[in-house]
Amino acid sequence: MRRSRIPWAAAALGVGLTACATPGAGSGASTTPTRSSITPSATAAAASTQAVGTVLGCSSAVASAPTLDTVQTFFSSGPLEPFGVAISPDSRTAFVADASGAIYVYSLGSEAPTVENVDSFRVTSTDGIPPRPGVSPLGLASTPNGKYLIAADDSGGAVVFNASHLEEAESHWSSWRTGTLTSRGQGAIEAAVSPGGSYVFVTLENSDGLAVFHLKRALLNGFGQSDVVGTVPLGVAPVGMAISPNGRYLYVTSEAAAPSQNDGTLTTINLATAEHAPSRSIVSTVSAGCSPVRVVATSSSVYVTARGSDALLDFAATDLVSHPATALQGVVHVGEAPVGVALADHDKTLVIADSDRFSAPGTGADLAVLTEGQGGHLSLAGYVKSGSFPRDIAVLPNGSALLVSNFGSGQVEQVAVASLP
Protein backbone atom coordinates (compact mmCIF):
# COMPACT_ATOMS: atom_id res chain seq x y z
CA MET A 1 0.00 0.00 0.00
CA ARG A 2 1.19 3.51 -0.82
CA ARG A 3 1.46 5.64 2.29
CA SER A 4 0.66 9.32 2.30
CA ARG A 5 3.30 11.75 3.47
CA ILE A 6 3.17 12.06 7.23
CA PRO A 7 3.25 15.57 8.76
CA TRP A 8 5.15 14.53 11.85
CA ALA A 9 6.63 17.10 14.20
CA ALA A 10 10.09 18.30 13.20
CA ALA A 11 11.25 18.61 16.80
CA ALA A 12 11.53 14.87 17.28
CA LEU A 13 15.17 14.42 16.35
CA GLY A 14 18.22 15.43 18.24
CA VAL A 15 16.86 13.81 21.41
CA GLY A 16 19.16 11.57 23.40
CA LEU A 17 22.06 11.93 20.95
CA THR A 18 25.00 9.71 21.75
CA ALA A 19 27.91 8.04 20.04
CA CYS A 20 27.08 5.06 17.85
CA ALA A 21 28.74 1.67 18.11
CA THR A 22 31.54 1.05 15.66
CA PRO A 23 30.18 -0.07 12.27
CA GLY A 24 31.02 -3.63 11.42
CA ALA A 25 30.37 -5.11 14.87
CA GLY A 26 27.81 -7.37 13.29
CA SER A 27 28.38 -10.77 14.86
CA GLY A 28 29.28 -10.05 18.46
CA ALA A 29 26.98 -10.91 21.35
CA SER A 30 25.50 -8.93 24.19
CA THR A 31 23.97 -10.62 27.21
CA THR A 32 21.31 -8.62 29.02
CA PRO A 33 18.30 -9.78 31.02
CA THR A 34 14.89 -9.93 29.41
CA ARG A 35 12.65 -7.00 30.28
CA SER A 36 8.90 -7.15 30.60
CA SER A 37 8.34 -3.41 30.59
CA ILE A 38 10.01 -0.23 29.42
CA THR A 39 10.77 2.91 31.35
CA PRO A 40 11.69 5.49 28.72
CA SER A 41 12.54 9.08 29.38
CA ALA A 42 9.75 11.63 29.02
CA THR A 43 11.64 13.22 26.15
CA ALA A 44 11.79 9.91 24.31
CA ALA A 45 8.08 9.41 24.73
CA ALA A 46 7.42 12.72 23.03
CA ALA A 47 9.80 11.76 20.25
CA SER A 48 8.13 8.56 19.10
CA THR A 49 7.53 10.10 15.67
CA GLN A 50 9.99 11.91 13.46
CA ALA A 51 10.05 14.67 10.88
CA VAL A 52 10.11 13.42 7.31
CA GLY A 53 13.32 14.34 5.50
CA THR A 54 15.32 14.95 8.70
CA VAL A 55 18.70 13.23 8.98
CA LEU A 56 18.57 10.88 11.94
CA GLY A 57 21.24 11.09 14.59
CA CYS A 58 22.34 8.42 17.04
CA SER A 59 20.17 7.91 20.11
CA SER A 60 19.68 5.66 23.12
CA ALA A 61 16.25 7.06 23.96
CA VAL A 62 13.44 4.54 23.51
CA ALA A 63 9.79 5.24 22.79
CA SER A 64 7.07 4.75 25.38
CA ALA A 65 4.41 2.08 24.78
CA PRO A 66 2.58 -0.57 26.82
CA THR A 67 3.67 -4.16 27.31
CA LEU A 68 1.49 -6.46 25.19
CA ASP A 69 0.84 -9.26 27.70
CA THR A 70 -1.81 -10.95 25.56
CA VAL A 71 0.59 -11.77 22.72
CA GLN A 72 1.37 -15.49 22.73
CA THR A 73 5.08 -16.28 22.80
CA PHE A 74 6.79 -19.65 23.17
CA PHE A 75 10.50 -20.27 23.75
CA SER A 76 12.73 -23.21 22.82
CA SER A 77 16.35 -23.53 23.87
CA GLY A 78 19.05 -25.13 21.79
CA PRO A 79 21.62 -23.11 19.82
CA LEU A 80 24.46 -21.49 21.72
CA GLU A 81 24.38 -18.43 19.45
CA PRO A 82 21.24 -18.48 17.27
CA PHE A 83 21.59 -16.14 14.31
CA GLY A 84 19.80 -16.55 10.97
CA VAL A 85 16.40 -18.23 10.54
CA ALA A 86 14.96 -19.79 7.38
CA ILE A 87 11.65 -21.62 7.03
CA SER A 88 10.64 -24.28 4.53
CA PRO A 89 8.02 -23.33 1.89
CA ASP A 90 5.46 -25.64 3.52
CA SER A 91 5.90 -23.93 6.94
CA ARG A 92 6.67 -27.27 8.59
CA THR A 93 10.41 -26.91 9.23
CA ALA A 94 12.70 -24.14 10.45
CA PHE A 95 16.46 -23.97 10.12
CA VAL A 96 18.32 -21.87 12.69
CA ALA A 97 22.00 -21.03 12.31
CA ASP A 98 24.14 -21.45 15.41
CA ALA A 99 27.07 -19.08 14.90
CA SER A 100 29.21 -21.27 17.17
CA GLY A 101 29.16 -24.00 14.50
CA ALA A 102 25.86 -25.80 13.85
CA ILE A 103 22.46 -25.69 12.18
CA TYR A 104 19.42 -26.64 14.25
CA VAL A 105 16.40 -28.15 12.57
CA TYR A 106 13.04 -27.43 14.23
CA SER A 107 9.64 -28.90 13.49
CA LEU A 108 6.80 -26.38 13.46
CA GLY A 109 3.08 -26.70 13.91
CA SER A 110 2.79 -26.83 17.69
CA GLU A 111 2.89 -23.91 20.11
CA ALA A 112 6.67 -24.03 20.47
CA PRO A 113 9.23 -25.09 17.86
CA THR A 114 10.68 -28.53 18.60
CA VAL A 115 14.30 -29.51 17.92
CA GLU A 116 14.36 -32.46 15.53
CA ASN A 117 18.00 -32.49 14.50
CA VAL A 118 21.31 -30.78 15.22
CA ASP A 119 23.84 -30.69 12.40
CA SER A 120 27.14 -29.68 13.98
CA PHE A 121 30.32 -28.55 12.23
CA ARG A 122 32.35 -28.22 15.41
CA VAL A 123 35.72 -29.94 15.32
CA THR A 124 36.12 -32.36 18.24
CA SER A 125 38.77 -31.36 20.74
CA THR A 126 41.29 -34.01 21.81
CA ASP A 127 43.76 -31.87 23.78
CA GLY A 128 41.50 -29.95 26.13
CA ILE A 129 41.54 -26.81 23.97
CA PRO A 130 38.04 -25.63 23.00
CA PRO A 131 37.28 -26.83 19.47
CA ARG A 132 37.14 -24.43 16.55
CA PRO A 133 34.07 -24.64 14.33
CA GLY A 134 34.53 -25.88 10.80
CA VAL A 135 31.65 -23.66 9.63
CA SER A 136 30.15 -20.62 11.35
CA PRO A 137 26.72 -20.18 9.73
CA LEU A 138 25.23 -16.70 10.16
CA GLY A 139 22.47 -15.37 7.89
CA LEU A 140 20.29 -18.01 6.21
CA ALA A 141 18.18 -18.07 3.05
CA SER A 142 16.28 -20.85 1.28
CA THR A 143 15.91 -21.32 -2.45
CA PRO A 144 12.30 -20.81 -3.64
CA ASN A 145 11.77 -24.56 -4.05
CA GLY A 146 13.12 -25.25 -0.57
CA LYS A 147 15.70 -27.70 -1.87
CA TYR A 148 18.78 -25.77 -0.78
CA LEU A 149 19.69 -23.76 2.32
CA ILE A 150 22.22 -20.96 1.86
CA ALA A 151 24.32 -19.93 4.87
CA ALA A 152 26.61 -16.91 4.94
CA ASP A 153 29.64 -18.26 6.77
CA ASP A 154 31.66 -15.23 7.95
CA SER A 155 34.27 -15.72 5.21
CA GLY A 156 33.91 -14.45 1.66
CA GLY A 157 30.79 -16.29 0.59
CA ALA A 158 28.29 -18.92 1.61
CA VAL A 159 27.82 -22.64 2.08
CA VAL A 160 25.08 -24.37 0.09
CA PHE A 161 23.36 -27.18 1.99
CA ASN A 162 20.97 -29.89 0.89
CA ALA A 163 17.91 -29.09 3.02
CA SER A 164 16.44 -32.60 3.00
CA HIS A 165 19.75 -34.08 4.16
CA LEU A 166 19.92 -31.57 7.00
CA GLU A 167 16.49 -32.74 8.08
CA GLU A 168 17.45 -36.44 8.12
CA ALA A 169 18.14 -37.77 11.60
CA GLU A 170 21.65 -39.17 12.07
CA SER A 171 22.70 -38.17 8.56
CA HIS A 172 26.44 -37.72 8.00
CA TRP A 173 27.94 -34.25 7.61
CA SER A 174 29.37 -35.20 4.23
CA SER A 175 25.83 -35.33 2.81
CA TRP A 176 24.80 -31.91 4.12
CA ARG A 177 27.10 -29.67 2.13
CA THR A 178 26.41 -29.38 -1.59
CA GLY A 179 29.16 -26.84 -2.23
CA THR A 180 30.72 -23.54 -1.20
CA LEU A 181 30.41 -20.17 -2.94
CA THR A 182 33.61 -18.17 -2.48
CA SER A 183 34.68 -14.61 -3.28
CA ARG A 184 37.75 -12.57 -2.40
CA GLY A 185 35.79 -10.60 0.18
CA GLN A 186 35.47 -11.12 3.93
CA GLY A 187 32.80 -11.03 6.59
CA ALA A 188 29.86 -12.70 4.85
CA ILE A 189 26.91 -12.10 7.17
CA GLU A 190 23.52 -12.23 5.38
CA ALA A 191 22.33 -14.13 2.28
CA ALA A 192 19.48 -13.77 -0.20
CA VAL A 193 18.35 -15.79 -3.21
CA SER A 194 16.93 -14.39 -6.46
CA PRO A 195 13.22 -15.09 -7.07
CA GLY A 196 14.06 -17.69 -9.74
CA GLY A 197 16.63 -19.38 -7.53
CA SER A 198 19.52 -18.92 -9.97
CA TYR A 199 21.59 -16.33 -8.07
CA VAL A 200 22.77 -15.84 -4.50
CA PHE A 201 23.62 -12.47 -2.94
CA VAL A 202 25.84 -12.18 0.14
CA THR A 203 26.67 -9.04 2.11
CA LEU A 204 30.39 -8.78 2.91
CA GLU A 205 30.44 -6.80 6.14
CA ASN A 206 34.23 -6.52 6.32
CA SER A 207 34.76 -5.78 2.62
CA ASP A 208 32.08 -3.11 2.06
CA GLY A 209 30.41 -4.91 -0.81
CA LEU A 210 27.79 -7.36 -2.00
CA ALA A 211 28.98 -10.57 -3.64
CA VAL A 212 26.87 -12.01 -6.47
CA PHE A 213 27.06 -15.74 -7.22
CA HIS A 214 25.63 -17.84 -10.06
CA LEU A 215 24.10 -20.67 -8.03
CA LYS A 216 22.43 -22.44 -10.95
CA ARG A 217 25.72 -22.69 -12.83
CA ALA A 218 27.52 -23.98 -9.73
CA LEU A 219 24.90 -26.69 -9.21
CA LEU A 220 25.14 -27.78 -12.85
CA ASN A 221 28.90 -27.57 -13.42
CA GLY A 222 30.40 -27.88 -9.96
CA PHE A 223 31.48 -25.21 -7.51
CA GLY A 224 34.55 -23.10 -8.25
CA GLN A 225 35.99 -19.63 -8.79
CA SER A 226 33.75 -19.03 -11.79
CA ASP A 227 30.69 -19.03 -9.52
CA VAL A 228 31.24 -15.41 -8.49
CA VAL A 229 29.74 -12.95 -10.96
CA GLY A 230 31.18 -9.89 -9.27
CA THR A 231 30.73 -7.42 -6.44
CA VAL A 232 28.48 -4.42 -5.87
CA PRO A 233 30.47 -1.66 -4.07
CA LEU A 234 28.63 -0.38 -1.01
CA GLY A 235 29.19 1.68 2.13
CA VAL A 236 30.85 0.57 5.36
CA ALA A 237 29.63 -2.70 6.88
CA PRO A 238 26.76 -3.76 4.60
CA VAL A 239 24.48 -6.24 6.34
CA GLY A 240 20.73 -6.40 5.68
CA MET A 241 19.05 -7.29 2.37
CA ALA A 242 15.54 -7.58 0.97
CA ILE A 243 14.20 -8.26 -2.51
CA SER A 244 11.22 -6.24 -3.74
CA PRO A 245 7.97 -8.23 -4.14
CA ASN A 246 8.09 -7.75 -7.93
CA GLY A 247 11.64 -9.14 -8.03
CA ARG A 248 13.09 -6.08 -9.76
CA TYR A 249 15.13 -4.55 -6.94
CA LEU A 250 17.43 -5.58 -4.13
CA TYR A 251 17.67 -3.29 -1.09
CA VAL A 252 20.84 -3.32 1.03
CA THR A 253 21.75 -1.46 4.23
CA SER A 254 25.24 -0.23 5.12
CA GLU A 255 26.00 0.82 8.68
CA ALA A 256 27.94 3.92 7.59
CA ALA A 257 28.33 5.89 4.38
CA ALA A 258 32.08 6.20 4.93
CA PRO A 259 34.68 5.44 7.64
CA SER A 260 34.38 7.55 10.80
CA GLN A 261 30.74 8.39 10.00
CA ASN A 262 27.66 7.38 11.97
CA ASP A 263 25.12 7.98 9.23
CA GLY A 264 24.40 4.81 7.25
CA THR A 265 22.73 4.17 3.91
CA LEU A 266 20.08 2.23 2.03
CA THR A 267 21.11 1.23 -1.49
CA THR A 268 18.64 0.21 -4.19
CA ILE A 269 20.07 -2.23 -6.74
CA ASN A 270 18.63 -3.32 -10.09
CA LEU A 271 18.45 -7.07 -9.62
CA ALA A 272 18.68 -8.05 -13.29
CA THR A 273 21.74 -5.85 -13.79
CA ALA A 274 23.38 -7.19 -10.62
CA GLU A 275 23.11 -10.72 -11.98
CA HIS A 276 25.30 -9.82 -14.97
CA ALA A 277 27.14 -6.55 -14.24
CA PRO A 278 27.14 -6.00 -10.45
CA SER A 279 29.39 -2.95 -10.44
CA ARG A 280 26.88 -1.04 -12.61
CA SER A 281 23.70 -2.14 -10.84
CA ILE A 282 23.19 0.64 -8.25
CA VAL A 283 20.01 2.66 -8.79
CA SER A 284 20.25 4.98 -5.77
CA THR A 285 21.78 5.36 -2.33
CA VAL A 286 20.06 7.36 0.43
CA SER A 287 20.78 8.26 4.03
CA ALA A 288 19.15 5.77 6.43
CA GLY A 289 19.87 6.88 9.97
CA CYS A 290 22.53 5.75 12.42
CA SER A 291 23.78 2.18 11.77
CA PRO A 292 20.95 0.77 9.61
CA VAL A 293 21.18 -3.04 9.75
CA ARG A 294 18.05 -4.77 8.38
CA VAL A 295 15.44 -4.11 5.71
CA VAL A 296 12.10 -5.55 4.52
CA ALA A 297 9.92 -4.44 1.63
CA THR A 298 6.36 -4.32 0.38
CA SER A 299 5.25 -3.18 -3.05
CA SER A 300 4.93 0.37 -1.75
CA SER A 301 7.32 0.75 1.21
CA VAL A 302 10.85 -0.21 2.16
CA TYR A 303 11.41 -0.40 5.94
CA VAL A 304 14.84 -0.09 7.56
CA THR A 305 15.86 -0.60 11.18
CA ALA A 306 18.32 2.13 12.19
CA ARG A 307 19.98 0.39 15.12
CA GLY A 308 21.82 3.46 16.38
CA SER A 309 18.78 5.73 16.01
CA ASP A 310 16.33 3.44 17.84
CA ALA A 311 13.98 3.85 14.90
CA LEU A 312 12.24 2.29 11.93
CA LEU A 313 12.47 4.26 8.69
CA ASP A 314 9.77 4.08 6.02
CA PHE A 315 10.84 4.81 2.42
CA ALA A 316 8.54 5.03 -0.59
CA ALA A 317 9.60 2.22 -2.93
CA THR A 318 8.84 4.10 -6.14
CA ASP A 319 10.68 7.21 -4.95
CA LEU A 320 13.83 5.22 -4.19
CA VAL A 321 13.99 4.66 -7.94
CA SER A 322 12.64 7.93 -9.34
CA HIS A 323 13.11 10.56 -6.57
CA PRO A 324 15.50 9.15 -3.96
CA ALA A 325 16.14 12.51 -2.28
CA THR A 326 12.52 12.62 -1.08
CA ALA A 327 11.94 8.89 -0.60
CA LEU A 328 11.84 9.00 3.21
CA GLN A 329 8.18 9.22 4.15
CA GLY A 330 8.15 8.42 7.85
CA VAL A 331 10.07 7.42 10.97
CA VAL A 332 8.77 5.60 14.04
CA HIS A 333 10.87 5.42 17.20
CA VAL A 334 10.98 2.01 18.88
CA GLY A 335 13.06 0.26 21.55
CA GLU A 336 16.80 0.07 22.04
CA ALA A 337 19.10 -0.93 19.15
CA PRO A 338 16.55 -2.46 16.75
CA VAL A 339 17.95 -5.14 14.42
CA GLY A 340 15.63 -7.76 12.87
CA VAL A 341 12.35 -6.73 11.26
CA ALA A 342 9.51 -8.73 9.74
CA LEU A 343 6.14 -8.10 8.10
CA ALA A 344 3.05 -9.93 9.36
CA ASP A 345 -0.73 -9.94 8.96
CA HIS A 346 -0.70 -9.23 5.21
CA ASP A 347 1.90 -6.47 5.65
CA LYS A 348 -0.28 -4.51 8.09
CA THR A 349 1.97 -5.23 11.09
CA LEU A 350 5.72 -4.98 11.60
CA VAL A 351 7.61 -6.74 14.38
CA ILE A 352 11.04 -5.40 15.27
CA ALA A 353 13.77 -7.01 17.38
CA ASP A 354 14.98 -4.40 19.86
CA SER A 355 18.30 -6.07 20.59
CA ASP A 356 19.77 -3.80 23.28
CA ARG A 357 23.01 -5.42 22.14
CA PHE A 358 25.16 -2.69 23.68
CA SER A 359 23.35 -2.73 27.07
CA ALA A 360 22.26 0.90 27.16
CA PRO A 361 21.47 2.05 30.72
CA GLY A 362 17.82 1.75 31.72
CA THR A 363 16.75 -0.27 28.69
CA GLY A 364 16.40 -3.92 27.72
CA ALA A 365 15.58 -6.27 24.88
CA ASP A 366 12.08 -6.87 23.50
CA LEU A 367 10.00 -7.01 20.32
CA ALA A 368 8.35 -3.79 19.16
CA VAL A 369 5.00 -4.17 17.37
CA LEU A 370 3.97 -1.52 14.85
CA THR A 371 0.47 -1.49 13.40
CA GLU A 372 -1.16 0.30 10.51
CA GLY A 373 -3.72 2.90 11.49
CA GLN A 374 -6.01 5.28 9.68
CA GLY A 375 -4.57 6.50 6.41
CA GLY A 376 -2.01 3.72 6.33
CA HIS A 377 0.18 5.36 8.98
CA LEU A 378 2.31 3.15 11.23
CA SER A 379 2.37 3.59 14.99
CA LEU A 380 3.97 1.77 17.91
CA ALA A 381 1.33 -0.46 19.52
CA GLY A 382 3.55 -1.86 22.26
CA TYR A 383 6.28 -4.28 23.25
CA VAL A 384 6.42 -8.07 23.50
CA LYS A 385 8.82 -9.98 25.73
CA SER A 386 11.87 -11.60 24.16
CA GLY A 387 15.05 -13.32 25.19
CA SER A 388 18.40 -11.55 25.31
CA PHE A 389 19.62 -9.92 22.09
CA PRO A 390 16.80 -10.82 19.67
CA ARG A 391 18.45 -10.73 16.26
CA ASP A 392 16.85 -12.12 13.11
CA ILE A 393 13.12 -12.68 12.48
CA ALA A 394 11.43 -14.90 9.91
CA VAL A 395 7.71 -15.29 9.18
CA LEU A 396 6.19 -18.65 8.31
CA PRO A 397 5.04 -18.68 4.67
CA ASN A 398 1.51 -19.54 5.85
CA GLY A 399 1.55 -16.38 7.98
CA SER A 400 0.59 -18.09 11.24
CA ALA A 401 3.69 -17.30 13.29
CA LEU A 402 7.09 -15.70 13.27
CA LEU A 403 10.37 -16.99 14.69
CA VAL A 404 12.98 -14.89 16.47
CA SER A 405 16.59 -15.88 17.15
CA ASN A 406 17.49 -14.68 20.65
CA PHE A 407 21.26 -14.59 20.22
CA GLY A 408 22.21 -13.67 23.79
CA SER A 409 20.04 -16.22 25.60
CA GLY A 410 20.36 -19.15 23.17
CA GLN A 411 16.64 -19.35 22.42
CA VAL A 412 14.31 -19.58 19.46
CA GLU A 413 11.07 -17.69 20.10
CA GLN A 414 7.78 -18.32 18.32
CA VAL A 415 5.15 -15.58 18.25
CA ALA A 416 1.56 -16.32 17.26
CA VAL A 417 0.61 -13.75 14.62
CA ALA A 418 -3.11 -14.03 15.41
CA SER A 419 -2.40 -12.75 18.95
CA LEU A 420 -0.71 -9.57 17.74
CA PRO A 421 -2.77 -6.35 18.01
Beta strands, then each sheet from edge to edge (+ up, - down):
strand 1: 73-77
strand 2: 82-87
strand 3: 93-98
strand 4: 102-107
strand 5: 114-120
strand 6: 140-142
strand 7: 148-152
strand 8: 158-162
strand 9: 177-181
strand 10: 188-193
strand 11: 199-204
strand 12: 209-214
strand 13: 228-233
strand 14: 236-243
strand 15: 249-256
strand 16: 263-270
strand 17: 282-290
strand 18: 292-297
strand 19: 301-306
strand 20: 311-316
strand 21: 328-333
strand 22: 338-344
strand 23: 349-354
strand 24: 366-372
strand 25: 378-384
strand 26: 390-395
strand 27: 401-406
strand 28: 411-416
sheet 1: 1+ 28- 27+ 26-
sheet 2: 2+ 3- 4+ 5-
sheet 3: 6+ 7- 8+ 9-
sheet 4: 10+ 11- 12+ 13-
sheet 5: 14+ 15- 16+ 17-
sheet 6: 18+ 19- 20+ 21-
sheet 7: 22+ 23- 24+ 25-
end
